[in-house]
Amino acid sequence: MTSQLPHDHYIDAVVTALADVGRDPANVTLDDCDTRGAHRYLRALLHFTPEVAYGVDQTVWPHGLLLIWKWHTGLEADLGEPERGPVWLSAKCSSDGTNDEPVPLPVPGVANPMQVAFSLAELINTGRAGKRRIGHWACAVSLITDCEAWGIRSAPNRDHECHGRVRRHPGR
């Protein structure tokens, strides 16, 4: 059984909000590291395919779109890695399976899930991410606390085994 990651509930709430605006990701990947200890962070990748069922227009996004959430510990900021905290990014997928350089989504790192959904929906519809503000998310403080605790627990353990999973979403 895969252990719970600190951002699981937040990403679940974002996926629900995305479904509410008709933007279902084809799959969602959550993990807690990329390079087995080189620099530690939490990550969620929400992949939107060019199928109409997932709400991505094939003429605009022929190979799909990635919505990315990351929480960096900031422990290696002096080595060029990101500062501590969360960030939302988006990236256009390419035909060879790679993606363009991720760009910031104009929402706070622990934005209300509906704010993330509206911003992404506008990006999909117009090519520009929306900046609509929605009230504070009730679980934001809990998410930050859990991510901070994860960062403290994982920082000294460079041999930490990564956790991750892919969730498939069949769309509506």
N, C-alpha and C positions, 0 to 999 in steps of 0.2 A: 504494500500500500504506500502511495506517495504521501509524504508529509505535507501538511498545510504550510503555505507560504504567506508572509504577512500581507501581501497585496491581493490574495485570492478574492476576498469579499468585495474589495473595491472594483476589481476588474469585472466580477460578476454583475455588479450594479451598473457599470458602464455598458456591458453587453446588453443588459435588459433595457437600458435607456436607448441604445442604438436600435434595438428591435422596435421600440415604441415609435421611432421616427422612420421605420422601414429600411434600416441599414444594418442588416445582419451580416456579421463576419462569417466567412467560410470556415475558418478555424481560429482558435485562440491558443497561443503558446505562452505558458508562464514558466519562468525559471529564475534561478538565483545566482547565476554566474555565467560568464561566457568563456573565460580563459583559464579555468581551474586554478584560480588563485593569483593571477597576474594583477587584476584589479577586480574588486568585488562590487556587484550591484544586483539589484532585483530588476526583472524585466518582464514585460508583457508585450507580445506581438499579436495584433489583431489583423488578420489578412482578409482583405476584401477582394473577391475574384470578379472578373468581368461578366459574370452571369447576372441576368436581370433579377433573379430570385434574391440575390444578396444586395441589390440596390446600387450596383456600380455599372454605369453606362460603358459598354464596350468601345464606343467610338472615342470616348474621352480617356478611359482607363483601360486600354486594350490588354494589359497584362496584370492589372490589379493595382491595389493600393495597400500599403502597410500603415497601420496606426500603432505607434510605439509609446510605451510608458516605461520610464526607467527611474530607479531610485539609486543614486550613487552615495557611497559612504563618505566620499571626500578625503579618504585617507591618503590617496596618491595624487591629490590636486597639484602638489608641488612638482610632480613628474609629468604634468600635462593632461592628467585625467580630469574629468569634470568635478566641480565643487559638490559639496554634500547637498542632497535633496532630490526632489522629484522633478520630472519634466515630461511633457507630452510632445511627441514628434510625429511627422508623417513623411512618407516617402513613396514615390511612384515606382512600381515594379517594372522591370525590364524583361524583354523576351528571353534573355539567357538565364533567368532565375535570380539575378541580382536585383538591386534596387538603386535608385538615385540616392544621393546624399540626403539623409533625413533633415528636415527643416522644422523649426519649432511650430507647434500649433499654438495660437494665441489664447491659451487658457492657463490658469494656474496648475501646478503639478498635482494638486489634490482638489481639482475643480469638482463642482457638483457634476455627477454623471450626466445629467441632462445638458449641462453646458458643453461637455465634451461631445455629446451626440449632435447637438445643434451646430457646433463648430465644424465637425466632420461632415455633416450633411450639406452644409453650405459649400465646403471645399469640394465635395463630390459634384454638387450641382453647378457651381460657378467657377471652380478652379482657384478660389480664394477662400481661406478659412474664415469663418464668422467669428466676431468678437462679442457676441451677445453675452451679457452677464446674467447669471442666475444666482440666487442666494447661496449661502454657505452650505456645504454638505454636512449633515449631522454627524457623520462618522469620521470626519477629517482628522480630528485630534487623536482618535484611537488608531487610525492608519499610521499617522506620523510616529506615534509612540511605539507601535509594533515594528515599524521599519527601523527606527533608531535602535531598538533592542536587538533586532536581527543584526544590524551593523556592528554593534558592540560584541555580540556572541561570535560572529564570523570573522572579525578582523584578525585576531591572533592565529587563526587556524588556516594556514595557507594550503593545507592538504585536504581541506573540506570537500566532501563529495557534493557535486552539484545536484540539485533537484529540478525536475522539470516535467512538463506534460503538455500534450496537445489535446485540445477539446474541439471536436468537430461540431459545427452548427449547421444543420440542414437548411436553414433559411425558413421562410414562411410559405 
